[in-house]
Amino acid sequence: MERMAVRTFDRARLSEWIALHATLPRSNPGPLPVSVSLFVAQLWDLLLAGRTEGLDADAKVAFDEAARRNAAAEAVEATVIRALVALSAGALNDATELARRASRMANSGAFLQEDWLAKIVLARVRRYTGHTHLALHSLTALAAAAPSSWSGWIGWETLLAGGPRPRTQQMAEARVAPTPSLVAERALGDVMEAARAGERAAFDAAANRLTTAARVWPQLDQEAVALLAGLDPAGRGAPDAMAAWQRGETVVIPFGLQGAAVPEDADGQTETAIAYVLAQPGQRGRRFFVPGLPLLRRGTVLTSGAIPRSGARTETAIATLALSSEATVPRDAFFRRVYGFPFVGRRHRAVLDVLCHRMRSLLGSAGDIHRPGYGAPENQSGSRASAGPVLTLTLRETIAVADGRCLLSVADRVLRALAISGASSAKDLAEVLGFPLRSLQAVLQRLVSEGAYRVERDGRHITYRIEDTTFSSETWL
């Protein structure tokens, strides 16, 4: 059981355990000459070192050998390793299938350690695939069932899925030596709290601790670097995928960090913007997560007071221009990015005129919108005879503006609330979210029809529960 130390990312202990027993060449094509447990431990050691090349094939060999020897626990671990390798390679479909399979396998036997492991990894995969409500659903149950030695990894996943900070004070009071994962989770929690409080010195100190602690596993290190880049309006180096999101090239937040971008006080009654764009005169804008807004030390935060409904379009339009190179966008491309459908001159010209007026009003003295070529005659197809009109944003001051293309919908808010609270009635959810009961019931009915919830009836009392199909079928060796 000593190899279970890997659950806390403690590679030093795992390597020591391996060295005490034996070593084994990689990619062994035949039956293993040593215990399958030792071979699986070696695979964990390679995974934590970031040496994933060929690791999937090795884990498949371990799985086959575990099946031959009827070593159920090792078969689960080999499948979990394959899921994590697929996740690190960006193969989300494969990672999902493998994580679900591992969880069903562990659930079918009396393997508590492997069951907890498989469920944490499944929650991690769900976070990466955007199903943060399912991740939180699993993690909330795990936090209540698993021992304190697992709290670090559970807490890490919970925070990045947008859940509340776990209570780890009991371990500190018991003077239990903190595991590497617990050190990383505490630093992550400190980073999030400092960002939301706008405490720059505390944020920088916690960021340094987080950067150091996350080095225990390359996958954690990538997430930590990306998260810090997303939270800090001042700008930090980011992995390529995160940098692409910051530049506005995609609306999908990488590394499963969309939960960490949710404002802590997000209003349940509206769709909630989870990203702002910081733009300075003469520089291309850059997105950052809403929880980092209090860290902004200079600049004007533009808001129409109606985010993100009627006013969202104005903010999003400014954000679209700010994220473009040289803050200039062809009219047709601009219209499609803001509204999501093509520009038709005779139909949408007045709409665009009103939008430009609102943008100028919102910018005030901070900048202006220019439309070179506006007013030139259009041909019958609605396009200009020249290269076409453009829209240009000229800034005189630094601004921050919400990007309504990165949203947390009302449905997502409801799903997240139910994932944390468990089974709940519509009335209870409405009170938690501050949402009108009838409007919430309409959202719940749609989610039930989509299969996200199941309805449980006890007489006239109706409750809703997250529907999880992971265990709808059994998978074994």
KEMAR-310373 format. One line per 5 residues: number of its first residue (from 1); their letters; for each residue x, y, z of C-alpha. Coordinates in nm, 3 decimals. Layout:
NUM = A = X,Y,Z | ...
! end
This chain:
1 = MERMA = 0.000,0.000,0.000 | 0.299,0.230,0.020 | 0.263,0.309,-0.350 | -0.064,0.485,-0.262 | 0.157,0.779,-0.162
6 = VRTFD = 0.131,0.877,-0.528 | -0.220,1.004,-0.457 | -0.056,1.304,-0.294 | 0.190,1.352,-0.583 | 0.476,1.246,-0.355
11 = RARLS = 0.712,1.112,-0.619 | 1.005,1.096,-0.376 | 0.829,0.837,-0.159 | 0.711,0.644,-0.463 | 1.062,0.632,-0.613
16 = EWIAL = 1.201,0.519,-0.280 | 0.947,0.236,-0.265 | 1.043,0.125,-0.617 | 1.415,0.132,-0.538 | 1.364,-0.082,-0.228
21 = HATLP = 1.196,-0.357,-0.427 | 1.326,-0.380,-0.783 | 1.355,-0.210,-1.118 | 1.192,-0.313,-1.441 | 1.266,-0.214,-1.804
26 = RSNPG = 0.987,-0.026,-1.975 | 0.771,-0.161,-2.255 | 0.796,-0.524,-2.145 | 0.602,-0.709,-2.416 | 0.556,-1.040,-2.232
31 = PLPVS = 0.441,-1.152,-1.889 | 0.596,-0.944,-1.613 | 0.883,-1.113,-1.425 | 0.799,-0.917,-1.110 | 0.481,-0.815,-0.929
36 = VSLFV = 0.232,-0.620,-1.134 | 0.204,-0.385,-0.836 | 0.568,-0.288,-0.877 | 0.526,-0.234,-1.249 | 0.225,-0.006,-1.194
41 = AQLWD = 0.421,0.188,-0.931 | 0.697,0.243,-1.184 | 0.444,0.376,-1.433 | 0.320,0.623,-1.172 | 0.678,0.735,-1.119
46 = LLLAG = 0.717,0.803,-1.490 | 0.384,0.987,-1.507 | 0.472,1.218,-1.219 | 0.807,1.290,-1.385 | 0.626,1.394,-1.703
51 = RTEGL = 0.776,1.111,-1.908 | 0.458,1.014,-2.090 | 0.601,0.898,-2.424 | 0.504,0.534,-2.468 | 0.337,0.532,-2.129
56 = DADAK = -0.007,0.443,-2.263 | 0.130,0.127,-2.423 | 0.306,0.033,-2.101 | -0.012,0.090,-1.900 | -0.201,-0.132,-2.145
61 = VAFDE = 0.057,-0.405,-2.083 | 0.009,-0.357,-1.708 | -0.368,-0.380,-1.746 | -0.348,-0.701,-1.949 | -0.112,-0.857,-1.695
66 = AARRN = -0.334,-0.747,-1.406 | -0.631,-0.909,-1.579 | -0.431,-1.230,-1.631 | -0.333,-1.239,-1.263 | -0.677,-1.126,-1.144
71 = AAAEA = -0.516,-0.820,-0.982 | -0.822,-0.595,-0.977 | -0.671,-0.296,-0.796 | -0.374,-0.277,-1.034 | -0.608,-0.301,-1.334
76 = VEATV = -0.795,0.005,-1.208 | -0.471,0.197,-1.157 | -0.342,0.108,-1.504 | -0.667,0.240,-1.654 | -0.641,0.559,-1.448
81 = IRALV = -0.285,0.612,-1.573 | -0.405,0.573,-1.931 | -0.679,0.831,-1.867 | -0.428,1.084,-1.730 | -0.191,1.025,-2.023
86 = ALSAG = -0.476,1.082,-2.269 | -0.578,1.397,-2.082 | -0.224,1.537,-2.094 | -0.219,1.472,-2.470 | -0.548,1.656,-2.520
91 = ALNDA = -0.738,1.341,-2.621 | -1.047,1.434,-2.420 | -1.278,1.166,-2.561 | -1.029,0.890,-2.482 | -0.962,1.038,-2.137
96 = TELAR = -1.335,1.049,-2.062 | -1.397,0.690,-2.168 | -1.096,0.557,-1.974 | -1.181,0.756,-1.660 | -1.542,0.638,-1.668
101 = RASRM = -1.427,0.281,-1.719 | -1.185,0.300,-1.426 | -1.453,0.445,-1.201 | -1.702,0.171,-1.289 | -1.437,-0.096,-1.236
106 = ANSGA = -1.341,0.039,-0.893 | -1.705,0.080,-0.795 | -1.775,-0.286,-0.869 | -1.533,-0.415,-0.606 | -1.422,-0.349,-0.250
111 = FLQED = -1.130,-0.124,-0.344 | -1.174,0.200,-0.151 | -0.835,0.351,-0.238 | -0.875,0.278,-0.608 | -1.237,0.397,-0.598
116 = WLAKI = -1.133,0.735,-0.455 | -0.851,0.760,-0.705 | -1.073,0.680,-1.002 | -1.338,0.929,-0.893 | -1.088,1.211,-0.848
121 = VLARV = -0.943,1.147,-1.194 | -1.293,1.130,-1.345 | -1.373,1.466,-1.183 | -1.052,1.605,-1.327 | -1.142,1.485,-1.676
126 = RRYTG = -1.492,1.628,-1.641 | -1.346,1.964,-1.545 | -1.133,1.964,-1.860 | -1.432,1.876,-2.077 | -1.639,2.162,-1.934
131 = HTHLA = -1.871,1.953,-1.712 | -1.773,2.131,-1.393 | -2.111,2.060,-1.232 | -2.046,1.685,-1.258 | -1.693,1.735,-1.128
136 = LHSLT = -1.822,1.926,-0.825 | -2.092,1.665,-0.771 | -1.830,1.391,-0.737 | -1.582,1.600,-0.542 | -1.838,1.711,-0.284
141 = ALAAA = -1.922,1.348,-0.209 | -1.554,1.250,-0.204 | -1.461,1.523,0.041 | -1.709,1.378,0.288 | -1.597,1.016,0.242
146 = APSSW = -1.223,1.008,0.175 | -0.965,1.040,0.455 | -0.775,1.363,0.515 | -0.468,1.233,0.330 | -0.667,1.277,0.007
151 = SGWIG = -0.787,1.630,0.083 | -0.510,1.804,-0.108 | -0.593,1.661,-0.449 | -0.968,1.681,-0.385 | -0.928,2.044,-0.278
156 = WETLL = -0.720,2.130,-0.584 | -0.983,1.993,-0.821 | -1.265,2.156,-0.624 | -1.108,2.501,-0.640 | -1.037,2.479,-1.013
161 = AGGPR = -1.393,2.359,-1.075 | -1.521,2.673,-0.902 | -1.623,2.515,-0.574 | -1.567,2.658,-0.225 | -1.231,2.633,-0.056
166 = PRTQQ = -1.212,2.300,0.131 | -1.159,2.292,0.504 | -0.808,2.159,0.566 | -0.758,2.321,0.904 | -0.818,1.992,1.086
171 = MAEAR = -0.501,1.845,0.937 | -0.302,2.148,1.048 | -0.442,2.122,1.400 | -0.356,1.752,1.412 | -0.001,1.843,1.313
176 = VAPTP = -0.009,1.606,1.021 | 0.285,1.662,0.788 | 0.138,1.830,0.479 | 0.155,1.623,0.163 | 0.278,1.783,-0.162
181 = SLVAE = -0.078,1.799,-0.293 | -0.200,1.969,0.025 | 0.078,2.228,0.003 | -0.024,2.297,-0.359 | -0.393,2.319,-0.266
186 = RALGD = -0.327,2.566,0.015 | -0.119,2.786,-0.213 | -0.392,2.771,-0.478 | -0.655,2.873,-0.224 | -0.438,3.162,-0.107
191 = VMEAA = -0.395,3.279,-0.466 | -0.769,3.281,-0.529 | -0.847,3.461,-0.203 | -0.578,3.725,-0.258 | -0.698,3.789,-0.614
196 = RAGER = -1.060,3.835,-0.507 | -0.952,4.064,-0.224 | -0.731,4.271,-0.455 | -0.425,4.222,-0.230 | -0.134,4.244,-0.471
201 = AAFDA = 0.145,4.165,-0.225 | -0.041,3.862,-0.089 | -0.122,3.748,-0.443 | 0.241,3.764,-0.556 | 0.361,3.580,-0.245
206 = AANRL = 0.098,3.308,-0.287 | 0.176,3.286,-0.660 | 0.540,3.212,-0.578 | 0.436,2.939,-0.335 | 0.196,2.795,-0.590
211 = TTAAR = 0.457,2.791,-0.865 | 0.698,2.603,-0.641 | 0.441,2.359,-0.504 | 0.293,2.272,-0.844 | 0.628,2.151,-0.977
216 = VWPQL = 0.564,1.812,-0.815 | 0.374,1.714,-1.131 | 0.409,1.873,-1.478 | 0.032,1.864,-1.532 | -0.022,2.066,-1.215
221 = DQEAV = 0.258,2.300,-1.312 | 0.090,2.379,-1.645 | -0.240,2.448,-1.473 | -0.079,2.674,-1.213 | 0.109,2.880,-1.472
226 = ALLAG = -0.205,2.915,-1.687 | -0.420,3.009,-1.389 | -0.181,3.280,-1.270 | -0.167,3.423,-1.622 | -0.547,3.425,-1.635
231 = LDPAG = -0.592,3.590,-1.296 | -0.328,3.861,-1.317 | -0.429,4.172,-1.519 | -0.065,4.282,-1.511 | 0.024,3.995,-1.741
236 = RGAPD = 0.235,3.685,-1.688 | 0.392,3.431,-1.919 | 0.137,3.167,-2.021 | 0.135,2.835,-2.208 | 0.048,2.868,-2.577
241 = AMAAW = -0.310,2.747,-2.530 | -0.373,3.001,-2.256 | -0.206,3.280,-2.452 | -0.438,3.208,-2.746 | -0.741,3.250,-2.520
246 = QRGET = -0.600,3.572,-2.377 | -0.556,3.712,-2.728 | -0.920,3.636,-2.808 | -0.850,3.363,-3.062 | -1.086,3.122,-2.883
251 = VVIPF = -1.360,3.150,-2.621 | -1.282,2.807,-2.472 | -1.076,2.846,-2.155 | -0.797,2.584,-2.162 | -0.675,2.346,-1.891
256 = GLQGA = -1.027,2.313,-1.749 | -0.997,2.647,-1.570 | -1.342,2.784,-1.654 | -1.465,2.714,-1.301 | -1.186,2.922,-1.149
261 = AVPED = -1.292,3.214,-1.370 | -1.642,3.235,-1.219 | -1.701,3.538,-0.995 | -1.759,3.430,-0.636 | -2.068,3.651,-0.608
266 = ADGQT = -2.207,3.570,-0.954 | -2.576,3.661,-0.969 | -2.791,3.357,-1.036 | -3.052,3.563,-1.220 | -2.835,3.651,-1.519
271 = ETAIA = -2.578,3.508,-1.747 | -2.246,3.597,-1.595 | -1.939,3.723,-1.780 | -1.629,3.538,-1.660 | -1.364,3.736,-1.849
276 = YVLAQ = -1.259,4.098,-1.889 | -1.033,4.253,-2.150 | -0.758,4.491,-2.041 | -0.661,4.735,-2.316 | -0.403,5.013,-2.313
281 = PGQRG = -0.338,5.285,-2.570 | -0.130,5.152,-2.857 | -0.135,4.791,-2.730 | -0.342,4.487,-2.813 | -0.591,4.390,-2.543
286 = RRFFV = -0.562,4.080,-2.326 | -0.830,3.877,-2.152 | -0.815,3.790,-1.784 | -1.047,3.615,-1.539 | -1.308,3.819,-1.354
291 = PGLPL = -1.178,3.715,-1.007 | -0.859,3.904,-1.093 | -1.041,4.234,-1.151 | -0.972,4.365,-0.797 | -0.598,4.336,-0.873
296 = LRRGT = -0.633,4.602,-1.144 | -0.448,4.907,-1.015 | -0.506,5.155,-1.298 | -0.756,5.198,-1.574 | -1.127,5.260,-1.613
301 = VLTSG = -1.366,4.967,-1.579 | -1.635,5.022,-1.841 | -1.985,4.908,-1.753 | -2.326,5.004,-1.883 | -2.485,4.885,-1.560
306 = AIPRS = -2.670,4.608,-1.740 | -2.416,4.327,-1.776 | -2.460,4.100,-1.944 | -2.806,4.143,-2.090 | -2.892,4.457,-2.290
311 = GARTE = -2.560,4.619,-2.206 | -2.347,4.314,-2.277 | -2.343,4.375,-2.650 | -2.180,4.715,-2.605 | -1.907,4.584,-2.376
316 = TAIAT = -1.848,4.283,-2.599 | -1.816,4.503,-2.905 | -1.547,4.714,-2.738 | -1.372,4.398,-2.616 | -1.378,4.259,-2.971
321 = LALSS = -1.203,4.566,-3.109 | -0.955,4.579,-2.821 | -0.848,4.218,-2.879 | -0.781,4.272,-3.248 | -0.438,4.358,-3.378
326 = EATVP = -0.409,4.736,-3.413 | -0.765,4.752,-3.268 | -0.907,4.746,-3.622 | -1.161,4.495,-3.758 | -1.341,4.479,-4.095
331 = RDAFF = -1.706,4.564,-4.047 | -1.847,4.229,-4.157 | -1.604,4.030,-3.940 | -1.673,4.257,-3.645 | -2.049,4.215,-3.679
336 = RRVYG = -2.023,3.835,-3.696 | -1.796,3.819,-3.391 | -2.031,4.033,-3.183 | -2.371,3.907,-3.301 | -2.285,3.560,-3.427
341 = FPFVG = -2.444,3.594,-3.772 | -2.351,3.766,-4.104 | -2.397,4.136,-4.170 | -2.662,4.229,-4.427 | -2.635,4.595,-4.520
346 = RRHRA = -2.998,4.697,-4.559 | -3.109,4.497,-4.256 | -2.831,4.557,-4.007 | -2.690,4.899,-4.091 | -2.912,5.077,-3.836
351 = VLDVL = -2.828,4.812,-3.574 | -2.458,4.876,-3.625 | -2.509,5.253,-3.611 | -2.681,5.223,-3.274 | -2.409,4.991,-3.143
356 = CHRMR = -2.135,5.234,-3.245 | -2.321,5.517,-3.072 | -2.344,5.311,-2.754 | -1.976,5.219,-2.770 | -1.876,5.584,-2.799
361 = SLLGS = -2.102,5.675,-2.507 | -1.959,5.399,-2.289 | -1.599,5.490,-2.377 | -1.651,5.857,-2.297 | -1.317,6.035,-2.273
366 = AGDIH = -1.125,5.705,-2.260 | -1.135,5.657,-2.637 | -1.330,5.672,-2.959 | -1.465,5.453,-3.239 | -1.368,5.539,-3.598
371 = RPGYG = -1.540,5.404,-3.909 | -1.327,5.483,-4.217 | -1.523,5.431,-4.536 | -1.859,5.473,-4.365 | -2.113,5.632,-4.599
376 = APENQ = -1.961,5.507,-4.923 | -2.222,5.361,-5.162 | -2.281,4.986,-5.145 | -2.351,4.761,-5.440 | -2.662,4.545,-5.465
381 = SGSRA = -2.508,4.264,-5.260 | -2.461,4.500,-4.967 | -2.080,4.517,-4.989 | -1.864,4.821,-5.065 | -1.688,4.865,-5.395
386 = SAGPV = -1.360,4.925,-5.211 | -1.186,4.684,-4.974 | -1.471,4.749,-4.732 | -1.528,4.959,-4.422 | -1.356,4.887,-4.093
391 = LTLTL = -1.406,4.979,-3.729 | -1.115,5.108,-3.525 | -1.081,5.161,-3.151 | -0.854,5.447,-3.046 | -0.778,5.464,-2.674
396 = RETIA = -0.656,5.758,-2.471 | -0.674,5.574,-2.138 | -0.637,5.219,-2.009 | -0.970,5.039,-1.990 | -1.109,4.706,-1.870
401 = VADGR = -1.431,4.579,-2.023 | -1.634,4.258,-1.990 | -1.623,4.015,-2.282 | -1.975,3.874,-2.314 | -1.855,3.595,-2.540
406 = CLLSV = -1.715,3.421,-2.231 | -2.028,3.358,-2.025 | -2.157,3.137,-1.749 | -2.519,3.076,-1.842 | -2.815,3.058,-1.606
411 = ADRVL = -2.829,2.682,-1.667 | -2.465,2.648,-1.563 | -2.532,2.844,-1.245 | -2.821,2.615,-1.158 | -2.618,2.302,-1.233
416 = RALAI = -2.329,2.420,-1.017 | -2.558,2.504,-0.725 | -2.724,2.163,-0.736 | -2.388,1.985,-0.771 | -2.271,2.136,-0.441
421 = SGASS = -2.597,2.111,-0.247 | -2.707,1.767,-0.366 | -3.077,1.689,-0.407 | -3.281,2.004,-0.374 | -3.626,2.142,-0.444
426 = AKDLA = -3.692,2.419,-0.692 | -3.789,2.649,-0.402 | -3.460,2.587,-0.220 | -3.256,2.646,-0.537 | -3.447,2.967,-0.607
431 = EVLGF = -3.360,3.095,-0.260 | -2.991,3.003,-0.297 | -2.962,3.169,-0.638 | -3.196,3.462,-0.577 | -3.392,3.355,-0.882
436 = PLRSL = -3.769,3.388,-0.943 | -3.928,3.050,-0.874 | -4.125,3.025,-1.198 | -3.826,3.123,-1.408 | -3.610,2.867,-1.228
441 = QAVLQ = -3.872,2.595,-1.280 | -3.860,2.664,-1.654 | -3.481,2.621,-1.652 | -3.510,2.299,-1.449 | -3.768,2.156,-1.688
446 = RLVSE = -3.537,2.218,-1.982 | -3.242,2.058,-1.801 | -3.453,1.755,-1.708 | -3.554,1.713,-2.073 | -3.185,1.728,-2.169
451 = GAYRV = -3.101,1.456,-1.917 | -2.891,1.672,-1.685 | -3.119,1.612,-1.385 | -3.350,1.343,-1.264 | -3.671,1.416,-1.078
456 = ERDGR = -3.751,1.240,-0.751 | -4.106,1.251,-0.613 | -4.225,1.189,-0.258 | -4.595,1.256,-0.263 | -4.632,1.619,-0.365
461 = HITYR = -4.271,1.699,-0.280 | -4.042,1.715,-0.584 | -3.663,1.727,-0.569 | -3.399,1.747,-0.840 | -3.071,1.557,-0.845
466 = IEDTT = -2.772,1.559,-1.081 | -2.800,1.273,-1.329 | -2.471,1.084,-1.361 | -2.465,0.799,-1.614 | -2.114,0.680,-1.524
471 = FSSET = -2.244,0.381,-1.334 | -2.533,0.294,-1.564 | -2.336,-0.005,-1.695 | -2.068,-0.223,-1.548 | -1.724,-0.254,-1.700
476 = WL = -1.474,-0.506,-1.576 | -1.175,-0.707,-1.696
! end
